[in-house]
Amino acid sequence: MCFLLADGCVFIFGAKLGFSVAYTTGSYVPPDPAIPSPGGVEQKETRPEGVVGLSGFWKPFSGHELNATVTYYPDLINGSVFRLNANAEYRIALAPIKGLSLVFNLDNQYDAGVNTSIPVPGSNTTPPRLQKKNNLKYGGNLDYAF
């Protein structure tokens, strides 16, 4: 769906609906230091997921763009387990060189199925760092498209 707004401003909206299979693998080190472990126990899991997503693109004025997506992945076997990914990116074109942009981005990943009582693999701190359900990343970079 596309909307032309005043002064050439453009807004585009999209959606997706589907099915996927997720394969996850991970390991953990037992929390009890008295139990010897040569690298932990390997955990592997395959599960069917649904896919429901929304995306949007907005160009408020020349040289500026905002892209955003939100995707929901419900577990089709256990309804209380799901993943949610949300991404946003703001791009500013730098005038002297065509294709050169300054980009700021934000990426949030949430997984309701993560066991928060298990230490992060490779965590050798005391007390150990525990896994989290939420993973937030942000950044900025200089991008050149050719």
Solvent accessible surface area in square Angstrom, and as a share of the most:
residue,aa,sasa,rsa
1,M,145,0.65
2,C,79,0.48
3,F,87,0.36
4,L,140,0.70
5,L,90,0.45
6,A,82,0.64
7,D,155,0.80
8,G,60,0.58
9,C,15,0.09
10,V,31,0.18
11,F,71,0.30
12,I,72,0.37
13,F,72,0.30
14,G,27,0.26
15,A,78,0.60
16,K,111,0.47
17,L,152,0.76
18,G,38,0.37
19,F,131,0.55
20,S,36,0.23
21,V,93,0.53
22,A,14,0.11
23,Y,131,0.50
24,T,55,0.32
25,T,82,0.48
26,G,32,0.30
27,S,31,0.20
28,Y,48,0.18
29,V,65,0.38
30,P,26,0.17
31,P,97,0.61
32,D,66,0.34
33,P,131,0.82
34,A,87,0.67
35,I,96,0.49
36,P,123,0.77
37,S,43,0.27
38,P,145,0.91
39,G,54,0.52
40,G,26,0.25
41,V,81,0.46
42,E,100,0.45
43,Q,86,0.38
44,K,133,0.56
45,E,91,0.41
46,T,86,0.50
47,R,20,0.07
48,P,36,0.23
49,E,1,0.00
50,G,9,0.09
51,V,19,0.11
52,V,66,0.38
53,G,3,0.03
54,L,96,0.48
55,S,46,0.30
56,G,19,0.19
57,F,52,0.22
58,W,96,0.34
59,K,71,0.30
60,P,24,0.15
61,F,120,0.50
62,S,102,0.65
63,G,26,0.25
64,H,39,0.17
65,E,47,0.21
66,L,57,0.28
67,N,47,0.24
68,A,41,0.31
69,T,49,0.29
70,V,71,0.41
71,T,10,0.06
72,Y,83,0.32
73,Y,38,0.14
74,P,26,0.17
75,D,12,0.06
76,L,98,0.49
77,I,135,0.69
78,N,74,0.38
79,G,68,0.65
80,S,85,0.55
81,V,27,0.15
82,F,56,0.23
83,R,59,0.21
84,L,62,0.31
85,N,32,0.17
86,A,33,0.26
87,N,61,0.31
88,A,35,0.27
89,E,44,0.20
90,Y,65,0.25
91,R,56,0.20
92,I,45,0.23
93,A,55,0.43
94,L,61,0.30
95,A,100,0.77
96,P,123,0.78
97,I,92,0.47
98,K,189,0.80
99,G,29,0.28
100,L,34,0.17
101,S,10,0.07
102,L,62,0.31
103,V,4,0.02
104,F,99,0.41
105,N,55,0.28
106,L,86,0.43
107,D,36,0.19
108,N,44,0.23
109,Q,69,0.31
110,Y,64,0.24
111,D,34,0.18
112,A,20,0.16
113,G,41,0.40
114,V,36,0.20
115,N,77,0.40
116,T,61,0.35
117,S,76,0.49
118,I,22,0.11
119,P,6,0.04
120,V,37,0.21
121,P,67,0.42
122,G,59,0.56
123,S,19,0.12
124,N,143,0.73
125,T,76,0.44
126,T,134,0.78
127,P,113,0.71
128,P,51,0.32
129,R,146,0.53
130,L,86,0.43
131,Q,50,0.22
132,K,157,0.67
133,K,69,0.29
134,N,74,0.38
135,N,68,0.35
136,L,98,0.49
137,K,104,0.44
138,Y,174,0.66
139,G,34,0.32
140,G,51,0.49
141,N,79,0.41
142,L,114,0.57
143,D,47,0.24
144,Y,113,0.43
145,A,68,0.53
146,F,216,0.90
